[in-house]
Amino acid sequence: MACNGAREPLLTRVADCTPANNNSNRCGPNRRRIRRVRSAPLAEFVPKDINGDAPLPRSPSIFGNLHPSFRKVAIFLTVYLGVGTLCFYIVRNQISGKKTNGILDAAYFCVVTMTTVGYGDLVPNSVLAKLLACSFVFMGMALVGLVLSKAADYLVEKQETMLVKALHKHKRVGQTEIIKEAETHRVRYKLYTVSFLLVVLISSGTIFLATVEKLDPVDAFYCVCSTITTLGYGDQSFSTEVGRIFAGFWILAGTVCVAQFFLYMAELNTENRRRALVKWVLTRKMTNVDLEAADLNEDGVVDAAEFIIYKLKEMGKISQEDISLVMEEFEDLDVDQSGTLSASDLILGQSTET
Amino acid sequence: MACNGAREPLLTRVADCTPANNNSNRCGPNRRRIRRVRSAPLAEFVPKDINGDAPLPRSPSIFGNLHPSFRKVAIFLTVYLGVGTLCFYIVRNQISGKKTNGILDAAYFCVVTMTTVGYGDLVPNSVLAKLLACSFVFMGMALVGLVLSKAADYLVEKQETMLVKALHKHKRVGQTEIIKEAETHRVRYKLYTVSFLLVVLISSGTIFLATVEKLDPVDAFYCVCSTITTLGYGDQSFSTEVGRIFAGFWILAGTVCVAQFFLYMAELNTENRRRALVKWVLTRKMTNVDLEAADLNEDGVVDAAEFIIYKLKEMGKISQEDISLVMEEFEDLDVDQSGTLSASDLILGQSTET
């Protein structure tokens, strides 16, 4: 039961930690101002994306040199397109429509199917080919939705800092300010980046369709819109060999880009509402009822940590369930039941274990 | 500077709060065991969905009796489909393909476009109609992605408890346990619910296409898959009047259902990873370094609230930015700079304001 009330920093006074120190209280001259919680040692373990997806340790693979997101994407995409192209090449006689080169058409059909564009310029006409298309479209949706979306998000985030830098070129601001600006308005800059990419993709697609596929400019633009939204009416599509090679890459980029655009729109909306809520929670008046509710250890006052928990709970960042989970762990660790953890609790805990 | 160290519950001792109470310390016989943070008064203000979307106060409307989510959806959907059907009805002579009834075809074309199915059985063939279709598909995507998805999520959540109840019918469990079970595995049960709905929609669609549209069973199933995934090759589609009425509702339900299915798959994946991370954070050994890092107010010991903040930060639930924001507010409120908030701080704060 030693040193429960010790008021000195732990590491310097662990040796002479005695009950005598209990009398020093919060009003004493040695009291320091509150400081920040030092960085938890697991910072790189902590999820950064909106889905809170924590990267768990991975086993090495042939795509070892790539960033984890890209390694995963590269593996999935290669397997999917490889198997898909092979399957549709084998059943190429059971697919009817405008044909060019066997392998090329199979790959093009595979991309048009996985992105759910589905022009209908090539359609399966046997039971086998139809069921194959059905299974590939479901797998393709999962691949685009679950894997490509994350990779795209990572790419956009990478280019974001460049954009912020470019936007602030005329002002003389340091690297730190740029990073801070990008952090605070992350979603907004992501939306700008993806909008810029979208303009590039729409223009390049329209120009390509007008020049290579010889479409009327309005038809070219209409085909671009119908493709990137995955609408794919099919009255206008890629019918030349060169066109289908271009389409393979362009459709994938375009559809993912539009999807990310809508994703960021939703995120921005959510973030704005959250900001409004945070502002409201932080500026509203504290009352005695709040003080009592926030007083976690019932010592009659609310210290900084208790205040933080109360406010973050109000903001909806943490739930009662989160708090209860950690509290259970705390009560296990607090071997001497003093209501606080100190070096002696850790030592006592180790000795009870052994 | 009075009563910074008061150790009694606030509301009972506010009157006789004097510096004399400062001497009572954490080891005293009056110390209580830690209790839960009482519910913040803003519980209903706190976002519950994964997007953290907080419902802000709304102005009354003609859809006033509906739940906010549905009111919004009903308004958007009515306006979109109304304007869309009207527009495409006006340009009906500039749309070519298999036609039935003018208004019906316009509404059917509108749904096929907004869900990005785009069969191509009806295609715009003038510049005006093409540009109209382009603008409607973008608005439709936004509507389905941003609005319908949330309404669907709300509906699924409502039906979830019913499902959990049905699954536990043979066991004698109380209402509370059912709710708790549903809370803990919310995403999993959402996925079950949506899977069940998907089976119903796929079966009903296949049966309808086989009986009313007289399609071969394989073709009917193929058309169902091609529709709900928004692929819409267009070699098989709804060509009768009755078929297109059914299609209007069924396509909307089917495409939203498949989208939710993939959304919940992604959520479940994220939740499982998060659970693994939470378990890892809670079971890993605390060291002296952790104790020192967690000690927010540098008093040499880690109390419950500090421990909670440290662990939640490790879990990635809260960030340093969140903590800093609230700390600023805390330091403003702590008028007497005692490092704790008490009733006297509130009174002092009010008097400085006035």
Interface residues (C-beta under 8 A of the other chain):
Chain A: M1 C3 N4 G5 A6 R7 E8 P9 L10 L11 R13 V14 P19 N22 N23 N25 R26 C27 R31 R32 R33 I34 R35 R36 V37 R38 S39 A40 P41 L42 F45 V46 P47 N51 G52 D53 A54 L56 T113 T116 V117 G118 Y119 G120 V123 P124 N125 V127 K130 L131 A133 C134 V137 F138 M141 A142 G145 L146 E183 V218 D219 F221 Y222 C225 S226 T229 T230 L231 G232 Y233 G234 D235 V258 F262 L263 M265 A266 E267 N269 T270 R273 R274 A276 L277 V278 V281 L282 M286 T287 N288 V289 D290 L291 E292 A293 A294 D295 L296 N297 E298 D299 G300 V301 V302 D303 A304 A305 E306 F307 I308 I309 Y310 K311 L312 K313 E314 M315 G316 K317 I318 Q320 E321 D322 I323 S324 L325 V326 M327 E329 F330 E331 L333 Q337 S338 G339 T340 L341 S342 A343 L346
Chain B: M1 C3 N4 G5 A6 R7 E8 P9 L10 L11 R13 V14 P19 N22 N23 N25 R26 C27 R31 R32 R33 I34 R35 R36 V37 R38 S39 A40 P41 L42 F45 V46 P47 N51 G52 D53 A54 L56 T113 T116 V117 G118 Y119 G120 V123 P124 N125 V127 K130 L131 A133 C134 V137 F138 M141 A142 G145 L146 E183 V218 D219 F221 Y222 C225 S226 T229 T230 L231 G232 Y233 G234 D235 V258 F262 L263 M265 A266 E267 N269 T270 R273 R274 A276 L277 V278 V281 L282 M286 T287 N288 V289 D290 L291 E292 A293 A294 D295 L296 N297 E298 D299 G300 V301 V302 D303 A304 A305 E306 F307 I308 I309 Y310 K311 L312 K313 E314 M315 G316 K317 I318 Q320 E321 D322 I323 S324 L325 V326 M327 E329 F330 E331 L333 Q337 S338 G339 T340 L341 S342 A343 L346
